[in-house]
């Protein structure tokens, strides 16, 4: 996932935003070895191709070493509904106080998300390869194909997969989708102050803290800051040991 966006695992009026990467415990071992799902990386074009930037590719199945991304599926609505009404996920992912939502209200929004395609948002289900199990949601939102930037986030909703590195594997593949397949130049992410493991993960992946929204969220009887982060394509490729010529400002 962003502010309070009705995307990702949000679906409902509570506007859960997966912008903050899911609960800290969702993210697995942040010191684990990097995963590079090279199988989803396309051929790289020349800088001149960005004179007229193409749209970011639509949602298609993507396969990494540990996880697969697929489009949202109506057959999985009950799993998404359960995560949508999980108070702990809400506390860690949402800016809005928890309020249980009816299945009927959720169903209408989820159906629209499955049926309608937006050029500015890509939402994926995350499936663990080993068991072929739906374990969470990933998204890229506010996609701007001209300036080539987006906001990203993940949530691992299945608690059986917390602390096992699936959050990191999923985030690695989401970044590969954005930078390699989507040819983006910049991705941003946000974190509540108490989301320390998510903060450590994105900083460990090379994200730079660009600012702080002070006293942004009131929760647990106090105010919390929100950290604003971004990762640029050159830093992403340097971290992976790759080199790629970025187009000049004039060419872009």
C-alpha positions as CSV (number, residue, x, y, z in Angstrom):
1,X,0.0,0.0,0.0
2,X,-0.6,5.2,1.9
3,X,-2.5,7.6,4.1
4,X,-5.7,5.7,4.5
5,X,-6.3,4.1,1.1
6,X,-9.1,1.7,0.3
7,X,-6.6,-0.7,-1.3
8,X,-4.6,-3.7,-0.5
9,X,-6.0,-5.5,2.5
10,X,-8.1,-2.4,3.3
11,X,-11.1,-3.2,1.1
12,X,-13.5,-1.8,3.7
13,X,-14.6,1.4,5.4
14,X,-11.9,1.1,8.0
15,X,-9.4,1.8,5.3
16,X,-6.7,-0.6,6.5
17,X,-3.7,0.6,4.5
18,X,-1.0,-2.1,4.2
19,X,1.2,1.0,3.7
20,X,3.1,0.2,6.8
21,X,4.1,-3.3,5.9
22,X,1.9,-5.2,8.3
23,X,2.7,-5.9,12.0
24,X,6.4,-6.0,12.9
25,X,6.1,-9.7,13.6
26,X,4.8,-10.3,10.1
27,X,8.1,-9.3,8.6
28,X,10.2,-12.3,9.5
29,X,13.9,-12.3,10.1
30,X,15.1,-8.9,8.9
31,X,18.7,-10.2,9.0
32,X,18.0,-13.0,6.6
33,X,19.8,-13.3,3.3
34,X,18.4,-11.2,0.5
35,X,16.1,-12.9,-1.9
36,X,16.4,-11.9,-5.6
37,X,13.5,-13.3,-7.6
38,X,15.3,-13.0,-10.9
39,X,12.7,-15.1,-12.6
40,X,10.3,-12.1,-12.8
41,X,12.8,-9.6,-14.2
42,X,12.2,-8.7,-17.9
43,X,14.6,-7.5,-20.5
44,X,15.8,-4.0,-19.8
45,X,15.2,-1.4,-22.5
46,X,17.2,1.8,-23.3
47,X,16.8,5.1,-21.7
48,X,15.2,6.6,-24.8
49,X,12.2,4.3,-24.3
50,X,11.2,6.5,-21.4
51,X,10.6,9.5,-23.6
52,X,7.0,8.3,-23.5
53,X,6.8,6.2,-20.3
54,X,4.7,3.0,-20.7
55,X,2.2,2.2,-18.0
56,X,3.3,-0.1,-15.2
57,X,2.3,-3.7,-16.2
58,X,-1.0,-5.0,-14.9
59,X,-1.3,-7.6,-12.2
60,X,-0.1,-11.0,-13.5
61,X,1.2,-14.0,-11.6
62,X,4.8,-13.4,-10.4
63,X,6.9,-16.2,-9.0
64,X,9.9,-15.8,-6.7
65,X,11.9,-18.3,-4.6
66,X,9.5,-18.5,-1.7
67,X,6.3,-16.7,-2.7
68,X,4.0,-16.1,-5.7
69,X,2.0,-13.0,-6.4
70,X,-1.4,-13.4,-8.0
71,X,-4.4,-11.1,-8.6
72,X,-7.1,-11.0,-6.0
73,X,-9.4,-13.9,-6.2
74,X,-13.1,-14.0,-5.2
75,X,-12.6,-17.6,-4.0
76,X,-10.4,-16.3,-1.2
77,X,-12.9,-13.6,0.0
78,X,-13.4,-15.3,3.4
79,X,-9.7,-15.3,4.2
80,X,-9.5,-11.6,3.3
81,X,-12.6,-10.9,5.3
82,X,-11.0,-12.5,8.4
83,X,-7.9,-10.4,8.0
84,X,-10.0,-7.3,7.4
85,X,-11.7,-7.8,10.8
86,X,-8.6,-8.7,12.8
87,X,-8.1,-6.1,15.6
88,X,-4.4,-6.6,15.8
89,X,-3.8,-6.2,12.1
90,X,-6.0,-3.1,12.3
91,X,-4.0,-1.6,15.1
92,X,-0.7,-2.0,13.2
93,X,-1.8,-1.3,9.7
94,X,-4.6,1.3,9.9
95,X,-4.9,4.9,10.8
96,X,-8.6,4.4,11.7
97,X,-9.8,3.0,15.0
98,X,-11.0,-0.6,14.8
99,X,-14.6,-1.2,13.9
100,X,-15.9,-4.6,12.8
101,X,-17.4,-4.7,9.3
102,X,-20.2,-6.9,8.1
103,X,-19.5,-9.5,5.4
104,X,-22.0,-7.9,3.1
105,X,-20.3,-4.5,3.1
106,X,-16.9,-6.0,2.6
107,X,-18.1,-8.3,-0.2
108,X,-19.2,-5.4,-2.4
109,X,-15.9,-3.6,-2.2
110,X,-13.9,-6.8,-2.6
111,X,-15.9,-7.8,-5.7
112,X,-15.1,-4.4,-7.3
113,X,-11.4,-4.8,-6.5
114,X,-11.4,-8.2,-8.2
115,X,-13.3,-7.0,-11.3
116,X,-12.0,-3.4,-11.9
117,X,-8.5,-2.6,-13.0
118,X,-6.9,0.7,-12.0
119,X,-3.8,2.1,-13.8
120,X,-2.6,3.7,-10.5
121,X,-2.8,0.6,-8.3
122,X,-1.6,-3.0,-8.4
123,X,-2.8,-5.3,-5.7
124,X,-1.5,-8.8,-5.2
125,X,-2.3,-11.9,-3.1
126,X,0.8,-13.4,-1.6
127,X,1.0,-17.2,-1.7
128,X,3.7,-19.3,0.0
129,X,5.2,-21.6,-2.6
130,X,6.0,-24.5,-0.4
131,X,2.4,-25.0,0.8
132,X,0.6,-23.0,-2.0
133,X,-1.2,-21.1,0.7
134,X,-2.6,-17.6,0.7
135,X,-0.7,-15.7,3.4
136,X,-1.0,-12.0,2.7
137,X,-1.4,-9.0,0.4
138,X,1.1,-6.7,-1.4
139,X,0.4,-3.5,-3.3
140,X,1.9,-0.7,-5.3
141,X,-0.3,2.4,-5.2
142,X,-0.3,6.0,-6.5
143,X,1.6,4.8,-9.5
144,X,2.8,7.7,-11.7
145,X,4.2,6.3,-15.0
146,X,5.6,9.6,-16.1
147,X,7.5,10.5,-13.0
148,X,7.9,6.8,-12.4
149,X,7.1,6.5,-8.7
150,X,4.7,4.6,-6.4
151,X,4.0,3.8,-2.8
152,X,4.3,0.2,-1.6
153,X,3.5,-2.0,1.3
154,X,2.7,-5.6,2.4
155,X,0.8,-7.5,5.1
156,X,1.3,-11.1,6.0
157,X,-2.2,-11.9,7.4
158,X,-1.7,-15.6,8.2
159,X,-0.1,-15.8,11.7
160,X,1.4,-19.2,11.0
161,X,3.8,-17.4,8.6
162,X,4.9,-14.7,11.0
163,X,8.6,-14.7,11.9
164,X,9.6,-17.0,9.1
165,X,11.0,-14.5,6.6
166,X,8.0,-14.4,4.3
167,X,7.5,-10.7,4.8
168,X,11.1,-10.0,3.6
169,X,10.7,-12.4,0.6
170,X,7.4,-10.7,-0.3
171,X,8.9,-7.2,-0.1
172,X,11.9,-8.2,-2.1
173,X,9.6,-9.4,-4.9
174,X,7.4,-6.4,-4.7
175,X,10.5,-4.1,-5.2
176,X,11.6,-6.2,-8.1
177,X,8.2,-5.8,-9.7
178,X,8.3,-2.1,-9.2
179,X,11.9,-1.5,-10.4
180,X,12.5,-4.3,-12.9
181,X,9.2,-5.0,-14.4
182,X,7.5,-1.6,-13.8
183,X,10.7,0.4,-14.6
184,X,10.0,2.8,-11.7
185,X,12.6,5.3,-10.5
186,X,11.3,5.7,-6.9
187,X,9.2,3.8,-4.4
188,X,8.1,5.1,-1.0
189,X,6.9,3.5,2.2
190,X,5.7,4.7,5.5
191,X,5.8,3.4,9.1
192,X,4.2,4.2,12.4
193,X,6.8,5.0,15.1
194,X,6.0,1.8,17.0
195,X,6.5,-0.4,13.9
196,X,10.2,-0.9,14.7
197,X,10.8,-4.2,12.8
198,X,9.2,-2.8,9.6
199,X,11.3,0.3,10.0
200,X,14.4,-1.8,10.4
201,X,13.5,-3.9,7.3
202,X,13.0,-1.0,4.9
203,X,16.1,0.7,6.2
204,X,18.1,-2.5,5.8
205,X,16.9,-2.7,2.1
206,X,18.4,0.7,1.4
207,X,15.4,3.0,2.0
208,X,16.3,6.5,3.1
209,X,14.2,8.3,5.7
210,X,13.1,11.5,4.0
211,X,11.0,13.0,6.8
212,X,8.7,12.6,9.8
213,X,5.0,13.4,10.1
214,X,5.1,14.5,13.8
215,X,2.3,13.4,16.1
216,X,0.5,11.9,13.1
217,X,-1.4,9.1,14.9
218,X,-3.2,9.1,18.2
219,X,-3.3,5.5,19.6
220,X,-2.9,3.9,23.0
221,X,-3.4,7.2,24.8
222,X,-0.6,9.1,23.1
223,X,0.6,10.5,19.7
224,X,2.9,8.7,17.4
225,X,5.1,10.0,14.6
226,X,5.0,8.5,11.1
227,X,8.3,7.9,9.2
228,X,8.4,8.7,5.5
229,X,10.9,6.6,3.5
230,X,11.9,6.2,-0.2
231,X,14.2,4.0,-2.3
232,X,15.6,5.2,-5.7
233,X,16.4,2.8,-8.5
234,X,20.2,3.5,-8.5
235,X,20.4,2.5,-4.8
236,X,18.2,-0.5,-5.4
237,X,20.4,-1.8,-8.2
238,X,23.6,-1.0,-6.4
239,X,22.4,-3.1,-3.5
240,X,21.8,-6.0,-5.9
241,X,25.2,-5.5,-7.5
242,X,23.6,-4.4,-10.8
243,X,24.3,-1.4,-13.1
244,X,21.8,0.3,-15.2
245,X,21.9,3.6,-17.0
246,X,19.2,5.9,-15.7
247,X,17.7,8.4,-18.3
248,X,18.6,12.0,-17.9
249,X,16.1,14.6,-16.8
250,X,15.8,15.8,-20.4
251,X,15.2,12.3,-21.7
252,X,12.6,11.6,-19.0
